[in-house]
Each structure stands twice: as C-alpha cells, then as structure tokens.
C-alpha cells in the first residue's frame, strides 16, 4: 500500500486535495478529525485537557493555544500520542484490507513521527492572500488567522522538504490535474 502524507498550512487547500484523492479511491485519514474524536471521546485525553485548560470546547481552546505557544505545546502533548496511535491503527486496517493507497492528512506532519509511515510527502501551498480569504470565508477574523499561520512551519520549509508540491492557489481544474498526475506517478513506482 502506498501512503501519501498530505500537509500544508491552514487555508491552503489540503481538504480540497484530500477530496480529490478520495475521488481517486484513496482512503484519507484526516488527523484533525481524529484529534476531534480524541478530544471529545477519549476519557484520558479529555480529562487532561479539562484539567489543563478548563474546557474541551474547540473555539475556547483555539483562543487559548493560538495565542500562547506553551499552551499549544501542552495541548499537542496531550492529543498527538493517541492521535498517532489511531492513525497508525487505521493504516494497518487499510493495509490488511488490501487498499492500494492511503493518505494521512495532517497539518503538522513534518513535526510528527507519522512522517515515517509515508511513502511520499505532498505539500499544498498557496498565496497568503488566498489562505486569509479562505479563513475569512470560514468566519475567522484576520488576527486569528494570522495567529494560526504564525504557529505553523513556514510554507517555504514545507515545500523544500516535499516530494511533490500542489498549487492550492491554482484553479480547481488545475489543482485536480496536479493531484491526478502526482497520484499516477506515485502508483507507477513499485
């Protein structure tokens, strides 16, 4: 089974690219969705989050952690280990089921041991103005959007470390063309 590691900064189009991979019958594991499940349903993690932050509400946590790097590190220390375990477990299930390809979509993939599970790393990059516009369309004010961007590895660093770069500022048709070409190239390697 080929495993694509899909990453990029917030608002750059990772979810769009993940959707295009789903259209190609790639099983996509969204690490953010797994983190939400852990935050809400894992009793140990939920208790640790409540003890440390006084809340498990996503909006309230975001206000706290994206304005305080130490708090963000604390939240990640609580969430990331069980998230990694669940992602690895899902990858094993997919492999056992005979899946041809899977994708791990994670904003902090380069900072994670999950990087080692990936055959290729795809980075979705975009112009900052596009990212800010997309985040505004989601209801995020500019200050909050800039705070989140400031807490992420720069796009330039991610692009340099990528096996493939997808232009998230391109038209949907061009982005789809890039995704399909990258997928064909990956699957041709045996």
C-alpha positions in Angstrom: 0.0 0.0 0.0 1.3 3.5 -0.9 0.9 6.1 1.8 0.7 9.8 0.9 1.5 12.3 3.7 -0.6 15.4 2.8 0.3 18.6 4.6 0.3 22.4 4.1 -0.6 25.4 6.1 -4.2 26.3 7.2 -6.3 27.6 4.3 -4.1 26.3 1.5 -6.5 23.6 0.2 -5.4 20.4 1.9 -9.1 19.4 2.4 -9.7 20.1 -1.3 -6.8 17.9 -2.4 -7.9 15.2 0.1 -11.3 15.3 -1.5 -9.7 14.8 -4.9 -7.7 11.9 -3.6 -11.0 10.4 -2.3 -12.4 10.7 -5.8 -9.4 8.5 -6.9 -10.5 6.0 -4.3 -7.6 6.8 -1.9 -8.6 6.2 1.8 -8.0 9.5 3.5 -7.3 9.7 7.2 -7.9 13.3 8.5 -5.7 13.8 11.5 -7.7 16.9 12.6 -10.9 14.7 12.6 -9.1 12.1 14.6 -7.9 14.8 17.1 -11.5 16.0 17.5 -12.7 12.4 18.2 -9.9 12.0 20.8 -10.6 15.4 22.4 -14.3 14.5 22.8 -14.3 10.8 23.3 -11.0 9.6 24.8 -11.7 9.8 28.5 -8.0 10.2 29.5 -7.2 12.9 26.9 -10.5 14.7 27.6 -9.7 14.7 31.4 -6.2 16.0 30.8 -7.5 18.8 28.5 -10.1 19.8 31.1 -7.6 19.8 33.9 -5.1 21.9 31.9 -7.4 24.3 30.1 -10.7 24.2 31.9 -12.5 23.3 28.7 -12.7 20.9 25.8 -14.6 23.4 23.6 -12.7 23.8 20.3 -13.3 27.5 20.0 -12.2 28.3 23.5 -9.1 26.0 23.2 -8.2 27.8 19.9 -8.4 31.2 21.6 -6.0 29.9 24.3 -3.5 27.9 22.4 -3.0 30.0 19.3 -2.1 33.0 21.4 0.3 31.1 23.7 3.0 28.7 22.3 3.4 26.9 25.6 -0.3 26.2 25.8 -0.2 24.9 22.2 2.7 22.6 23.1 0.7 21.3 26.1 -2.4 20.6 24.1 -0.3 18.8 21.4 1.5 16.7 24.1 -1.9 15.5 25.2 -3.5 14.9 21.8 -0.8 13.8 19.5 0.2 10.4 21.0 -3.4 9.0 20.9 -4.0 10.6 17.5 -0.8 8.9 16.1 -1.9 5.6 17.6 -5.3 5.8 16.0 -3.9 6.9 12.6 -1.3 4.0 12.6 -4.1 1.6 13.6 -6.3 2.8 10.7 -3.3 2.5 8.3 -2.8 -1.1 9.4 -6.5 -1.9 8.9 -6.4 -0.4 5.4 -3.3 -2.4 4.6 -4.9 -5.6 5.9 -8.0 -4.9 3.8 -5.8 -4.7 0.6 -6.1 -0.9 0.0 -3.9 0.3 -2.8 -3.3 3.7 -1.4 -4.0 5.8 1.7 -3.4 9.4 2.7 -2.6 10.9 6.1 -3.8 14.5 6.0 -2.0 16.4 8.9 -1.1 20.0 9.3 1.9 19.2 11.4 3.1 16.1 9.6 6.7 17.2 9.4 6.7 17.5 13.2 5.2 14.0 13.7 6.6 10.5 13.8 3.8 9.7 11.3 6.1 11.1 8.7 7.9 7.7 8.7 4.7 5.9 7.7 4.5 7.9 4.4 6.0 6.9 1.0 5.7 10.5 -0.3 5.0 13.8 1.2 2.7 16.2 -0.7 2.6 19.8 0.3 -0.3 22.0 -0.7 1.0 25.6 -0.9 -0.9 28.8 -1.7 -0.6 32.5 -1.7 -1.1 34.1 1.8 -3.9 36.3 0.5 -5.7 33.2 -0.7 -5.3 31.5 2.7 -6.5 34.6 4.6 -9.5 34.9 2.2 -10.5 31.3 2.7 -10.2 31.6 6.5 -12.3 34.7 6.4 -14.9 32.8 4.5 -14.9 30.3 7.3 -15.7 33.1 9.7 -12.2 33.6 11.1 -11.1 37.2 11.7 -7.8 38.3 10.2 -6.0 38.4 13.6 -7.0 34.9 14.5 -6.0 33.7 11.0 -2.6 35.3 11.3 -2.1 33.9 14.8 -2.7 30.4 13.4 -0.4 30.9 10.5 2.3 32.2 12.8 2.2 28.9 14.8 2.9 26.8 11.7 6.1 25.8 9.9 6.6 28.2 7.0 5.3 27.1 3.6 8.9 27.6 2.3 10.3 25.0 4.7 7.5 22.5 3.9 8.0 23.0 0.1 11.7 22.3 0.4 11.0 19.1 2.2 8.2 17.9 0.0 8.3 15.1 -2.6 5.5 16.8 -4.5 4.0 20.3 -4.3 0.4 21.0 -5.2 -0.5 24.6 -6.0 -3.6 25.4 -3.8 -3.9 28.9 -5.4 -4.5 27.3 -8.9 -8.0 26.8 -10.3 -9.8 23.7 -9.1 -9.3 22.1 -12.6 -5.5 22.8 -12.5 -5.3 21.5 -8.9 -7.1 18.3 -9.9 -4.8 17.9 -12.8 -1.8 18.2 -10.5 -3.3 15.7 -8.0 -4.1 13.2 -10.7 -0.6 13.4 -12.2 1.1 13.1 -8.8 -1.1 10.1 -7.9 -0.4 8.3 -11.2 3.3 8.9 -10.8 3.2 7.5 -7.2 1.3 4.4 -8.2 3.6 3.7 -11.1 6.5 3.3 -8.7 6.7 -0.2 -7.5 
